[in-house]
Amino acid sequence: MGVSDETLAEPSGFGLARLRIVVIAVGFAIVGAAAGGVFDRTHWTLVVAPILPATVAVILVGARPLLRLCGAAAAVATAVILAVTVAGGSVDDVIGAFTSGVQGLLSTDWPSPSQPDLIATMAAGIATSCAVGAELAARRRFHLAALVPLLLAALAVVALSAPLGVRWWWVVGLIAVSAVFALLRNDGSLHDRTVLLRGERRLIPLLAIALVLVVVAMLPVGLDARADPRRNDPAEQTAPLLDPIEATLALRALDPPRDLHVVVPDGDAAVARWRTAALSSYDGRRWSPDLTLRPIGSTLGPATGPTISAGITFLDDNLTLVPLPGSPVEVGAAVETDADRTVVRLAERATQGDVIRIVANTPPSAAELVGVSPRLVDESVSGLTHLAEGLAGDGDPLEQLRQLETTMRTDFVLDSGVQGGGLEQALIDRFLRDTQRGTAEQFATSFVLLARSLGIEARAATGFVTDDGIDGAPAPDGALTLTSSDAAVWPEIQLADGTWLAYDPVPADEAADGAPPPNEPQVQSPAAPQPPIAPPPESDSETATSDDDTDAIAEDALSTAIIWASRGLVGLAAILLPFTVAAMLILGAKHRRRRRRLGASDAADRIRGAWASATDVLVDAGLRVGAAHTDAEIAGRSVAFAPDASVELRRLATMSSAATFGMPRHPDLLSQDAVSCLETVEQELSAERTRWQRWRWRLSLRSLRAATRSPVTG
């Protein structure tokens, strides 16, 4: 039987191939451990995932390509099922790992949530890459190509954990693996390769190459968050966010007010503002909630200083946004958020009584102010610069902001019922330049636009504002009740260190009905613009709707059929997987034994090994052979059992006896003849049996359990 040039056939080559596979497996285990940076915690199944295909590859070194492929596929499937099982998933998660797992992983924000389908997707990717690397590592030529899938897998993991950056142990581990792998050359003996590398001239250049490949490729990806592939993925996995300002107005309009949350901060911290959303996009009409919310794990961001933790009890079944006392760090629930963590929404709608623990960075105090974040003044607010300078006065930006806040609180009037209380640019201009009378939303919007006209980064925020408790006094246990009447809108300024500071330009007291602003005449405000009337539906709308419904029903039926078919296939694969693995192990053991016999260094051992292999085939096919039977007796009994192969069996038995009891002439040529006889016996015996009988003897354990008949059969 011929040996492929691409596969290491000699015994020392087999040992070297297995050693290289083990080294590659170590590298992928490092990648699996590094994959913990993708999720909110490390999962040991990602470390085990590459070990499974590597183990199968070690067992099946030198086997037929189809057998190695089937073994690798079974190992990858086992890794996926293991990851899903440990994560508490189901069959649907196994299907999702291969159908929509990649899209789901790219559609999450960092760190990705520990969902079974996402973990299984990562396990499948690492296991598949390791299977490819192991196959390349077992090759005689171009085995260094096995480092390519290792490097690509490392790059993918680093890219998906980009905000975390590169951990140096990743780099050191991969450099060490690459160097050791490259030093395992095909020349010399196996012992020479594993001995201490004294005087190895290629060590330094190989280390340099590994350093260049790993460091140059990984560091730019890991240190630059813009390299995160999820930043450019347009897929949105969640429902769009409703306008937070409109939601705030709706809450404040509830009569009577409704209790929404009970918050219990840890310690003696007094928090007056609990933010639910922050908006930076203003188009001249409204603050746009054009945020892309993505699933994320429990860890939302780093702790940049002192933190505050609190327990939040949800008192309403329709609430999804989480009130936060500062920049979020951790949330004790599955949530969705945008890239800047301005909105944190529960992945599943809360029910009454649900309690969620949160941890957030403490908002900055007046003593901690380090300057403001600069902003380029765009044309949309440049017309307000002169007005802003008049209201804010001179001084540094922080002093200007304090003066602007004081001026608006003292010289402007709060009127929740003022006509024209919208956020259109024309109404904001009239509020600032004319009436100086408006709603809290107009105060907040005006403050943000004035700050931006001064070159200061600002945004609008929504949430709840309390006076350190209900009626100015918190409950004895420190609990605060957030009600619908506490819903508010306020401006925030970004400081130089990236944190956000809230301002309150709204007057403390609301003006009485009909009272004009101080030092200003009463101005008749135009009525608020009414929404356009929708045109009546066309005559054929019902028909179009009916057709759409029919198509939707057909699509749903097809999707259901595909889902159930996929579940059936996955279930069948799970049932057949143990049998498939057992078959691979049996075939691999027999193949290794055969190759060891025929690859012996001594020609006489190869001849006896060919006869022993032929005897094993007869035993697996059903011939009873005892330990006391001689080679000639076995060949004689095979006449009735396998008549077509009996001639070659007699020749092979004669060669084996000659090799056992005397030194044959031309042993090398005789060993080649023995191998040819063995192949002929196998072919003729296969032709006499059905396909089912052939597979039954190939998977039989009789020859593995039987006593050996030759010194080289073991």
C-alpha positions as semicolon CSV with decimal commas, in nm:
position;residue;x (nm);y (nm);z (nm)
1;M;0,000;0,000;0,000
2;G;0,150;0,330;-0,105
3;V;0,218;0,619;0,130
4;S;0,135;0,977;0,042
5;D;0,426;1,214;0,004
6;E;0,242;1,466;0,216
7;T;0,212;1,236;0,519
8;L;0,493;1,132;0,750
9;A;0,510;0,755;0,709
10;E;0,819;0,641;0,894
11;P;0,791;0,563;1,268
12;S;1,007;0,855;1,374
13;G;0,801;1,074;1,141
14;F;0,480;0,960;1,312
15;G;0,629;1,054;1,647
16;L;0,736;1,393;1,517
17;A;0,394;1,455;1,363
18;R;0,221;1,378;1,692
19;L;0,463;1,605;1,878
20;R;0,392;1,892;1,639
21;I;0,017;1,838;1,680
22;V;0,056;1,858;2,058
23;V;0,249;2,185;2,027
24;I;-0,018;2,332;1,799
25;A;-0,285;2,219;2,045
26;V;-0,106;2,408;2,323
27;G;-0,112;2,721;2,108
28;F;-0,485;2,689;2,045
29;A;-0,545;2,625;2,416
30;I;-0,380;2,964;2,478
31;V;-0,615;3,116;2,221
32;G;-0,911;2,950;2,398
33;A;-0,801;3,097;2,731
34;A;-0,760;3,438;2,567
35;A;-1,116;3,409;2,433
36;G;-1,229;3,490;2,786
37;G;-1,158;3,852;2,688
38;V;-1,439;3,831;2,431
39;F;-1,700;3,739;2,693
40;D;-1,776;3,875;3,035
41;R;-1,596;3,579;3,194
42;T;-1,362;3,293;3,097
43;H;-1,517;2,963;2,988
44;W;-1,308;2,648;3,034
45;T;-1,487;2,479;2,744
46;L;-1,304;2,715;2,506
47;V;-0,973;2,577;2,637
48;V;-1,094;2,218;2,597
49;A;-1,238;2,279;2,247
50;P;-0,903;2,256;2,059
51;I;-0,786;1,958;2,266
52;L;-1,060;1,734;2,122
53;P;-0,965;1,761;1,751
54;A;-0,595;1,753;1,844
55;T;-0,646;1,424;2,031
56;V;-0,829;1,273;1,736
57;A;-0,555;1,397;1,502
58;V;-0,286;1,232;1,719
59;I;-0,475;0,902;1,710
60;L;-0,536;0,912;1,335
61;V;-0,189;1,021;1,219
62;G;-0,117;0,840;0,894
63;A;-0,477;0,724;0,845
64;R;-0,675;0,774;0,527
65;P;-0,774;1,136;0,452
66;L;-1,146;1,057;0,469
67;L;-1,102;0,896;0,809
68;R;-0,908;1,198;0,939
69;L;-1,176;1,432;0,802
70;C;-1,458;1,240;0,969
71;G;-1,266;1,230;1,295
72;A;-1,205;1,605;1,286
73;A;-1,573;1,674;1,214
74;A;-1,680;1,451;1,503
75;A;-1,435;1,627;1,736
76;V;-1,561;1,973;1,638
77;A;-1,922;1,864;1,687
78;T;-1,832;1,723;2,029
79;A;-1,667;2,053;2,126
80;V;-1,979;2,247;2,027
81;I;-2,215;2,014;2,211
82;L;-1,992;2,026;2,520
83;A;-1,987;2,409;2,516
84;V;-2,366;2,427;2,482
85;T;-2,426;2,166;2,752
86;V;-2,199;2,332;3,007
87;A;-2,354;2,673;2,933
88;G;-2,703;2,534;2,995
89;G;-2,818;2,559;2,633
90;S;-3,038;2,342;2,415
91;V;-3,050;2,192;2,067
92;D;-3,154;2,531;1,928
93;D;-2,827;2,678;2,055
94;V;-2,631;2,408;1,872
95;I;-2,816;2,499;1,553
96;G;-2,764;2,868;1,617
97;A;-2,390;2,819;1,659
98;F;-2,363;2,709;1,294
99;T;-2,640;2,922;1,140
100;S;-2,646;3,263;1,305
101;G;-2,371;3,243;1,566
102;V;-2,117;3,450;1,376
103;Q;-2,368;3,726;1,304
104;G;-2,482;3,721;1,667
105;L;-2,124;3,741;1,794
106;L;-2,048;4,036;1,566
107;S;-2,374;4,208;1,661
108;T;-2,296;4,219;2,032
109;D;-2,097;4,484;2,202
110;W;-1,789;4,413;2,414
111;P;-1,785;4,209;2,627
112;S;-2,019;3,961;2,458
113;P;-2,284;3,802;2,678
114;S;-2,227;3,444;2,791
115;Q;-2,506;3,303;2,578
116;P;-2,481;2,930;2,492
117;D;-2,502;2,988;2,116
118;L;-2,228;3,255;2,120
119;I;-1,998;3,039;2,336
120;A;-2,062;2,744;2,104
121;T;-1,977;2,960;1,802
122;M;-1,643;3,055;1,953
123;A;-1,578;2,689;2,049
124;A;-1,660;2,578;1,694
125;G;-1,424;2,836;1,545
126;I;-1,133;2,745;1,773
127;A;-1,189;2,369;1,733
128;T;-1,214;2,394;1,354
129;S;-0,900;2,607;1,332
130;C;-0,716;2,358;1,552
131;A;-0,831;2,069;1,333
132;V;-0,693;2,245;1,025
133;G;-0,370;2,329;1,206
134;A;-0,329;1,970;1,327
135;E;-0,378;1,837;0,975
136;L;-0,112;2,073;0,842
137;A;0,123;1,991;1,131
138;A;0,115;1,621;1,037
139;R;0,242;1,694;0,687
140;R;0,595;1,617;0,579
141;R;0,621;1,927;0,362
142;F;0,505;2,279;0,441
143;H;0,418;2,188;0,798
144;L;0,495;2,546;0,903
145;A;0,164;2,639;0,738
146;A;0,001;2,509;1,058
147;L;0,099;2,840;1,221
148;V;-0,132;3,028;0,982
149;P;-0,466;2,909;1,132
150;L;-0,318;2,959;1,479
151;L;-0,229;3,319;1,400
152;L;-0,565;3,386;1,234
153;A;-0,754;3,247;1,533
154;A;-0,545;3,463;1,767
155;L;-0,616;3,771;1,556
156;A;-0,991;3,700;1,558
157;V;-0,995;3,663;1,937
158;V;-0,791;3,980;1,986
159;A;-1,014;4,175;1,747
160;L;-1,332;4,067;1,928
161;S;-1,179;4,164;2,263
162;A;-1,026;4,486;2,126
163;P;-1,134;4,719;2,409
164;L;-0,951;4,489;2,653
165;G;-0,625;4,515;2,462
166;V;-0,355;4,251;2,433
167;R;-0,241;4,061;2,736
168;W;0,133;3,997;2,729
169;W;0,095;3,634;2,828
170;W;-0,091;3,579;2,500
171;V;0,202;3,717;2,306
172;V;0,469;3,533;2,506
173;G;0,280;3,204;2,487
174;L;0,222;3,222;2,112
175;I;0,582;3,322;2,046
176;A;0,705;3,023;2,248
177;V;0,468;2,785;2,069
178;S;0,566;2,921;1,727
179;A;0,938;2,891;1,803
180;V;0,914;2,534;1,938
181;F;0,696;2,428;1,647
182;A;0,933;2,574;1,388
183;L;1,232;2,397;1,547
184;L;1,071;2,055;1,498
185;R;1,229;1,991;1,156
186;N;1,207;1,679;0,947
187;D;1,578;1,601;0,944
188;G;1,749;1,389;1,210
189;S;1,590;1,167;1,473
190;L;1,308;1,247;1,707
191;H;1,544;1,243;2,000
192;D;1,763;1,503;1,834
193;R;1,469;1,733;1,798
194;T;1,349;1,715;2,156
195;V;1,688;1,744;2,321
196;L;1,801;2,079;2,461
197;L;1,865;2,316;2,176
198;R;2,232;2,377;2,242
199;G;2,398;2,555;1,956
200;E;2,077;2,575;1,756
201;R;2,160;2,840;1,499
202;R;1,806;2,882;1,377
203;L;1,659;2,958;1,718
204;I;1,727;3,333;1,715
205;P;1,592;3,402;1,363
206;L;1,287;3,185;1,429
207;L;1,213;3,372;1,749
208;A;1,254;3,698;1,560
209;I;1,012;3,582;1,289
210;A;0,755;3,471;1,547
211;L;0,791;3,802;1,729
212;V;0,734;4,000;1,411
213;L;0,434;3,791;1,304
214;V;0,259;3,789;1,639
215;V;0,341;4,130;1,782
216;V;0,308;4,330;1,460
217;A;-0,019;4,157;1,373
218;M;-0,178;4,158;1,718
219;L;-0,079;4,482;1,884
220;P;-0,241;4,722;1,637
221;V;-0,563;4,526;1,659
222;G;-0,569;4,494;2,033
223;L;-0,465;4,845;2,122
224;D;-0,700;5,025;1,882
225;A;-1,067;4,983;1,967
226;R;-1,161;5,090;1,616
227;A;-1,029;4,759;1,491
228;D;-1,317;4,579;1,662
229;P;-1,510;4,419;1,371
230;R;-1,836;4,472;1,557
231;R;-1,800;4,849;1,513
232;N;-1,870;4,815;1,141
233;D;-2,140;4,551;1,158
234;P;-2,471;4,712;1,064
235;A;-2,679;4,431;1,208
236;E;-2,903;4,539;1,494
237;Q;-3,018;4,258;1,712
238;T;-3,264;4,448;1,931
239;A;-3,577;4,656;1,900
240;P;-3,527;5,028;1,837
241;L;-3,520;5,261;2,135
242;L;-3,819;5,487;2,189
243;D;-3,752;5,859;2,218
244;P;-3,631;5,900;2,579
245;I;-3,752;6,264;2,598
246;E;-4,100;6,173;2,477
247;A;-4,101;5,886;2,726
248;T;-4,002;6,134;2,999
249;L;-4,288;6,367;2,907
250;A;-4,532;6,074;2,909
251;L;-4,417;5,969;3,256
252;R;-4,445;6,319;3,395
253;A;-4,799;6,350;3,257
254;L;-4,927;6,051;3,458
255;D;-5,197;6,154;3,703
256;P;-5,172;6,038;3,973
257;P;-4,795;5,979;3,977
258;R;-4,682;5,619;3,972
259;D;-4,401;5,456;4,171
260;L;-4,148;5,306;3,927
261;H;-3,833;5,204;4,116
262;V;-3,700;5,160;4,466
263;V;-3,324;5,213;4,480
264;V;-3,109;5,126;4,781
265;P;-2,754;5,263;4,746
266;D;-2,482;5,091;4,946
267;G;-2,320;5,300;5,215
268;D;-2,403;5,663;5,284
269;A;-2,387;5,782;4,923
270;A;-2,651;6,042;4,836
271;V;-2,743;6,032;4,469
272;A;-2,990;6,285;4,334
273;R;-2,975;6,194;3,961
274;W;-3,043;5,853;3,810
275;R;-2,980;5,864;3,437
276;T;-3,167;5,637;3,198
277;A;-3,042;5,778;2,865
278;A;-2,806;6,036;2,721
279;L;-2,846;6,183;2,372
280;S;-2,587;6,372;2,172
281;S;-2,759;6,404;1,832
282;Y;-2,976;6,713;1,776
283;D;-3,106;6,776;1,423
284;G;-3,275;7,113;1,483
285;R;-3,609;6,955;1,571
286;R;-3,551;6,689;1,834
287;W;-3,294;6,483;2,017
288;S;-3,265;6,173;1,806
289;P;-3,245;5,832;1,980
290;D;-3,067;5,679;1,682
291;L;-2,872;5,439;1,900
292;T;-2,779;5,085;1,804
293;L;-2,832;4,874;2,113
294;R;-2,648;4,544;2,118
295;P;-2,648;4,255;2,365
296;I;-2,365;4,264;2,616
297;G;-2,252;4,071;2,921
298;S;-2,271;4,170;3,283
299;T;-1,950;4,376;3,266
300;L;-2,010;4,706;3,086
301;G;-1,693;4,905;3,140
302;P;-1,388;4,959;3,357
303;A;-1,397;5,115;3,700
304;T;-1,213;5,446;3,658
305;G;-1,214;5,541;4,027
306;P;-1,452;5,521;4,322
307;T;-1,769;5,329;4,248
308;I;-2,118;5,318;4,389
309;S;-2,337;5,009;4,400
310;A;-2,710;4,988;4,450
311;G;-3,001;4,749;4,434
312;I;-3,285;4,857;4,205
313;T;-3,633;4,711;4,248
314;F;-3,864;4,742;3,947
315;L;-4,222;4,826;4,049
316;D;-4,376;4,825;3,700
317;D;-4,394;4,550;3,438
318;N;-4,341;4,790;3,143
319;L;-3,995;4,919;3,238
320;T;-3,680;4,828;3,046
321;L;-3,432;5,114;3,095
322;V;-3,202;5,083;3,397
323;P;-3,155;5,404;3,604
324;L;-2,785;5,460;3,671
325;P;-2,611;5,689;3,922
326;G;-2,307;5,724;3,696
327;S;-2,112;5,554;3,420
328;P;-2,207;5,182;3,433
329;V;-1,951;4,922;3,531
330;E;-2,157;4,609;3,606
331;V;-2,524;4,516;3,588
332;G;-2,658;4,199;3,744
333;A;-2,870;4,103;3,445
334;A;-2,851;4,049;3,071
335;V;-2,865;4,394;2,916
336;E;-2,829;4,579;2,587
337;T;-2,630;4,897;2,541
338;D;-2,475;5,120;2,281
339;A;-2,105;5,166;2,211
340;D;-2,077;5,465;2,448
341;R;-2,284;5,309;2,731
342;T;-2,530;5,598;2,724
343;V;-2,834;5,369;2,749
344;V;-2,861;5,039;2,939
345;R;-3,174;4,840;2,861
346;L;-3,278;4,503;3,002
347;A;-3,262;4,226;2,744
348;E;-3,588;4,090;2,889
349;R;-3,863;4,314;3,022
350;A;-3,861;4,328;3,401
351;T;-4,154;4,204;3,606
352;Q;-4,285;4,367;3,919
353;G;-4,055;4,297;4,211
354;D;-3,741;4,214;4,013
355;V;-3,424;4,335;4,188
356;I;-3,109;4,415;3,989
357;R;-2,769;4,502;4,135
358;I;-2,568;4,771;3,957
359;V;-2,219;4,915;3,997
360;A;-2,129;5,253;3,846
361;N;-1,846;5,501;3,856
362;T;-1,909;5,780;4,103
363;P;-1,999;6,108;3,928
364;P;-1,730;6,378;3,961
365;S;-1,760;6,640;4,232
366;A;-1,679;7,009;4,211
367;A;-1,339;6,949;4,370
368;E;-1,251;6,695;4,103
369;L;-1,313;6,910;3,796
370;V;-1,019;6,893;3,557
371;G;-1,142;7,117;3,277
372;V;-1,387;7,053;2,999
373;S;-1,364;6,856;2,679
374;P;-1,328;7,088;2,376
375;R;-1,562;7,073;2,079
376;L;-1,552;7,223;1,734
377;V;-1,829;7,480;1,690
378;D;-2,041;7,376;1,393
379;E;-2,260;7,602;1,181
380;S;-2,584;7,484;1,345
381;V;-2,494;7,659;1,674
382;S;-2,249;7,925;1,561
383;G;-2,529;8,183;1,560
384;L;-2,566;8,139;1,935
385;T;-2,204;8,215;2,020
386;H;-2,256;8,589;2,075
387;L;-2,565;8,524;2,289
388;A;-2,382;8,255;2,489
389;E;-2,093;8,489;2,559
390;G;-2,336;8,752;2,683
391;L;-2,511;8,509;2,917
392;A;-2,197;8,327;3,037
393;G;-1,959;8,624;3,067
394;D;-1,583;8,598;3,062
395;G;-1,353;8,347;3,228
396;D;-1,245;7,990;3,177
397;P;-1,497;7,736;3,039
398;L;-1,594;7,601;3,381
399;E;-1,658;7,953;3,510
400;Q;-1,863;8,032;3,199
401;L;-2,075;7,721;3,253
402;R;-2,141;7,811;3,616
403;Q;-2,238;8,166;3,515
404;L;-2,463;8,036;3,236
405;E;-2,635;7,801;3,480
406;T;-2,686;8,083;3,733
407;T;-2,818;8,325;3,470
408;M;-3,075;8,080;3,336
409;R;-3,192;7,983;3,685
410;T;-3,241;8,348;3,791
411;D;-3,339;8,538;3,477
412;F;-3,547;8,276;3,294
413;V;-3,887;8,138;3,387
414;L;-3,998;7,775;3,403
415;D;-4,347;7,720;3,261
416;S;-4,450;7,361;3,191
417;G;-4,767;7,473;3,017
418;V;-4,616;7,730;2,784
419;Q;-4,738;7,719;2,426
420;G;-4,477;7,625;2,173
421;G;-4,290;7,409;2,419
422;G;-4,131;7,193;2,149
423;L;-3,761;7,154;2,077
424;E;-3,751;7,295;1,722
425;Q;-3,466;7,537;1,659
426;A;-3,707;7,825;1,597
427;L;-3,876;7,770;1,931
428;I;-3,539;7,746;2,108
429;D;-3,428;8,075;1,949
430;R;-3,755;8,244;2,057
431;F;-3,706;8,103;2,408
432;L;-3,350;8,240;2,433
433;R;-3,386;8,571;2,253
434;D;-3,746;8,667;2,323
435;T;-3,967;8,511;2,588
436;Q;-3,705;8,348;2,816
437;R;-3,997;8,135;2,929
438;G;-4,015;7,765;2,853
439;T;-4,027;7,403;2,961
440;A;-3,757;7,205;3,140
441;E;-3,674;7,032;2,810
442;Q;-3,618;7,370;2,646
443;F;-3,391;7,475;2,933
444;A;-3,181;7,162;2,895
445;T;-3,166;7,185;2,515
446;S;-3,075;7,554;2,524
447;F;-2,798;7,497;2,777
448;V;-2,647;7,223;2,560
449;L;-2,659;7,434;2,245
450;L;-2,513;7,738;2,422
451;A;-2,229;7,527;2,565
452;R;-2,157;7,383;2,220
453;S;-2,148;7,735;2,075
454;L;-1,871;7,809;2,328
455;G;-1,671;7,508;2,207
456;I;-1,764;7,276;2,497
457;E;-1,876;6,915;2,449
458;A;-2,230;6,875;2,586
459;R;-2,532;6,643;2,560
460;A;-2,888;6,602;2,693
461;A;-2,975;6,335;2,950
462;T;-3,300;6,186;3,077
463;G;-3,378;6,004;3,398
464;F;-3,501;6,079;3,748
465;V;-3,408;6,366;3,977
466;T;-3,471;6,339;4,350
467;D;-3,391;6,566;4,640
468;D;-3,181;6,303;4,815
469;G;-3,499;6,117;4,889
470;I;-3,874;6,155;4,913
471;D;-3,969;6,505;5,031
472;G;-3,604;6,577;5,103
473;A;-3,546;6,281;5,335
474;P;-3,460;5,924;5,240
475;A;-3,621;5,626;5,407
476;P;-3,460;5,487;5,725
477;D;-3,298;5,205;5,529
478;G;-3,157;5,449;5,271
479;A;-3,412;5,352;5,006
480;L;-3,531;5,604;4,749
481;T;-3,851;5,570;4,553
482;L;-3,834;5,698;4,197
483;T;-4,176;5,807;4,076
484;S;-4,307;5,924;3,741
485;S;-4,312;6,283;3,871
486;D;-3,933;6,259;3,921
487;A;-3,877;6,209;3,546
488;A;-3,662;6,492;3,412
489;V;-3,430;6,615;3,137
490;W;-3,101;6,789;3,212
491;P;-2,778;6,888;3,034
492;E;-2,438;6,721;3,085
493;I;-2,089;6,853;3,010
494;Q;-1,798;6,626;2,923
495;L;-1,486;6,688;3,129
496;A;-1,131;6,652;3,007
497;D;-1,099;6,304;3,164
498;G;-1,399;6,175;2,969
499;T;-1,651;6,182;3,255
500;W;-1,978;6,370;3,238
501;L;-2,097;6,637;3,482
502;A;-2,465;6,727;3,517
503;Y;-2,587;7,087;3,533
504;D;-2,923;7,223;3,643
505;P;-3,021;7,544;3,458
506;V;-3,392;7,502;3,541
507;P;-3,533;7,744;3,803
508;A;-3,629;7,587;4,132
509;D;-3,988;7,718;4,123
510;E;-4,231;7,717;3,836
511;A;-4,402;8,042;3,744
512;A;-4,767;8,095;3,823
513;D;-5,015;8,056;3,537
514;G;-5,021;8,364;3,318
515;A;-4,732;8,540;3,491
516;P;-4,499;8,706;3,242
517;P;-4,120;8,668;3,274
518;P;-3,938;8,942;3,466
519;N;-3,865;9,258;3,269
520;E;-4,029;9,114;2,959
521;P;-4,368;9,185;2,797
522;Q;-4,608;8,901;2,755
523;V;-4,585;8,760;2,407
524;Q;-4,851;8,563;2,232
525;S;-4,688;8,236;2,131
526;P;-4,793;8,065;1,814
527;A;-4,971;7,739;1,844
528;A;-4,766;7,429;1,835
529;P;-4,746;7,273;1,491
530;Q;-4,994;6,997;1,435
531;P;-4,893;6,666;1,282
532;P;-5,000;6,618;0,919
533;I;-5,312;6,417;0,850
534;A;-5,237;6,082;0,700
535;P;-5,391;6,023;0,354
536;P;-5,674;5,772;0,333
537;P;-5,580;5,419;0,237
538;E;-5,605;5,322;-0,124
539;S;-5,875;5,095;-0,250
540;D;-5,651;4,797;-0,309
541;S;-5,483;4,810;0,032
542;E;-5,688;4,523;0,167
543;T;-5,586;4,302;-0,121
544;A;-5,219;4,390;-0,075
545;T;-5,245;4,322;0,296
546;S;-5,405;3,986;0,229
547;D;-5,127;3,890;-0,010
548;D;-4,865;3,998;0,239
549;D;-5,030;3,792;0,510
550;T;-5,037;3,488;0,282
551;D;-4,668;3,529;0,202
552;A;-4,586;3,577;0,569
553;I;-4,774;3,257;0,661
554;A;-4,589;3,064;0,391
555;E;-4,255;3,200;0,508
556;D;-4,337;3,113;0,870
557;A;-4,433;2,759;0,771
558;L;-4,111;2,717;0,574
559;S;-3,904;2,856;0,861
560;T;-4,078;2,621;1,106
561;A;-4,011;2,325;0,879
562;I;-3,644;2,420;0,845
563;I;-3,609;2,463;1,222
564;W;-3,764;2,124;1,299
565;A;-3,559;1,956;1,028
566;S;-3,244;2,113;1,174
567;R;-3,341;1,997;1,521
568;G;-3,394;1,646;1,392
569;L;-3,056;1,643;1,220
570;V;-2,881;1,776;1,530
571;G;-3,057;1,520;1,749
572;L;-2,962;1,242;1,513
573;A;-2,603;1,367;1,508
574;A;-2,596;1,373;1,888
575;I;-2,721;1,011;1,898
576;L;-2,472;0,891;1,636
577;L;-2,179;1,090;1,772
578;P;-2,065;0,834;2,038
579;F;-2,084;0,552;1,785
580;T;-1,892;0,760;1,532
581;V;-1,618;0,837;1,782
582;A;-1,594;0,469;1,882
583;A;-1,567;0,365;1,517
584;M;-1,293;0,622;1,459
585;L;-1,097;0,494;1,757
586;I;-1,126;0,131;1,641
587;L;-1,023;0,210;1,284
588;G;-0,743;0,431;1,406
589;A;-0,606;0,160;1,639
590;K;-0,608;-0,098;1,361
591;H;-0,451;0,142;1,115
592;R;-0,172;0,235;1,355
593;R;-0,100;-0,132;1,428
594;R;-0,084;-0,214;1,057
595;R;0,145;0,079;0,977
596;R;0,373;-0,006;1,267
597;R;0,408;-0,363;1,145
598;L;0,469;-0,274;0,781
599;G;0,697;0,013;0,874
600;A;0,936;-0,191;1,088
601;S;1,305;-0,128;1,026
602;D;1,390;-0,502;0,984
603;A;1,271;-0,675;0,666
604;A;1,194;-1,001;0,850
605;D;0,972;-0,810;1,092
606;R;0,784;-0,652;0,800
607;I;0,721;-0,998;0,650
608;R;0,591;-1,137;0,978
609;G;0,390;-0,818;1,024
610;A;0,222;-0,867;0,684
611;W;0,121;-1,222;0,782
612;A;-0,003;-1,101;1,123
613;S;-0,215;-0,832;0,951
614;A;-0,362;-1,094;0,715
615;T;-0,443;-1,316;1,012
616;D;-0,620;-1,024;1,186
617;V;-0,835;-0,970;0,876
618;L;-0,937;-1,338;0,879
619;V;-1,016;-1,323;1,251
620;D;-1,229;-1,009;1,211
621;A;-1,409;-1,169;0,916
622;G;-1,511;-1,465;1,135
623;L;-1,234;-1,730;1,109
624;R;-1,155;-1,889;1,446
625;V;-0,780;-1,902;1,501
626;G;-0,621;-2,043;1,814
627;A;-0,287;-1,953;1,962
628;A;-0,161;-2,307;1,894
629;H;-0,229;-2,295;1,519
630;T;0,076;-2,268;1,295
631;D;0,096;-2,041;0,994
632;A;0,045;-2,336;0,757
633;E;-0,261;-2,455;0,952
634;I;-0,420;-2,115;0,938
635;A;-0,357;-2,095;0,565
636;G;-0,509;-2,441;0,519
637;R;-0,823;-2,352;0,714
638;S;-0,868;-2,042;0,497
639;V;-0,932;-2,253;0,185
640;A;-1,295;-2,314;0,279
641;F;-1,338;-1,976;0,449
642;A;-1,191;-1,756;0,173
643;P;-1,127;-1,969;-0,136
644;D;-1,030;-1,680;-0,367
645;A;-0,767;-1,553;-0,125
646;S;-0,631;-1,895;-0,020
647;V;-0,346;-1,900;-0,275
648;E;-0,201;-1,569;-0,161
649;L;-0,250;-1,668;0,203
650;R;-0,044;-1,983;0,150
651;R;0,235;-1,779;-0,011
652;L;0,228;-1,527;0,271
653;A;0,234;-1,804;0,533
654;T;0,539;-1,957;0,367
655;M;0,718;-1,619;0,368
656;S;0,634;-1,566;0,737
657;S;0,767;-1,912;0,833
658;A;1,087;-1,849;0,637
659;A;1,134;-1,513;0,808
660;T;1,072;-1,670;1,148
661;F;1,291;-1,976;1,128
662;G;1,561;-1,868;0,886
663;M;1,703;-1,565;0,706
664;P;1,544;-1,549;0,360
665;R;1,737;-1,442;0,056
666;H;1,675;-1,088;-0,060
667;P;1,467;-0,992;0,246
668;D;1,378;-0,644;0,119
669;L;1,232;-0,775;-0,205
670;L;1,054;-1,050;-0,013
671;S;0,901;-0,795;0,226
672;Q;0,764;-0,597;-0,070
673;D;0,618;-0,920;-0,206
674;A;0,462;-0,990;0,135
675;V;0,294;-0,648;0,141
676;S;0,163;-0,708;-0,211
677;C;0,021;-1,044;-0,100
678;L;-0,149;-0,878;0,195
679;E;-0,316;-0,620;-0,028
680;T;-0,433;-0,895;-0,267
681;V;-0,577;-1,096;0,023
682;E;-0,770;-0,792;0,146
683;Q;-0,906;-0,715;-0,201
684;E;-1,018;-1,072;-0,272
685;L;-1,170;-1,115;0,072
686;S;-1,362;-0,788;0,026
687;A;-1,494;-0,903;-0,311
688;E;-1,639;-1,218;-0,148
689;R;-1,834;-1,018;0,113
690;T;-2,120;-0,770;0,105
691;R;-2,074;-0,404;0,196
692;W;-2,233;-0,466;0,539
693;Q;-2,002;-0,764;0,604
694;R;-1,697;-0,557;0,510
695;W;-1,787;-0,280;0,752
696;R;-1,867;-0,534;1,025
697;W;-1,522;-0,693;1,009
698;R;-1,350;-0,354;0,984
699;L;-1,516;-0,247;1,310
700;S;-1,476;-0,585;1,478
701;L;-1,281;-0,604;1,801
702;R;-1,188;-0,973;1,764
703;S;-0,836;-0,911;1,638
704;L;-0,774;-0,646;1,905
705;R;-0,876;-0,892;2,178
706;A;-0,714;-1,202;2,026
707;A;-0,372;-1,332;2,129
708;T;-0,091;-1,220;1,902
709;R;0,051;-1,469;1,658
710;S;0,376;-1,297;1,579
711;P;0,647;-1,115;1,766
712;V;0,557;-0,799;1,577
713;T;0,179;-0,815;1,596
714;G;0,136;-0,610;1,909
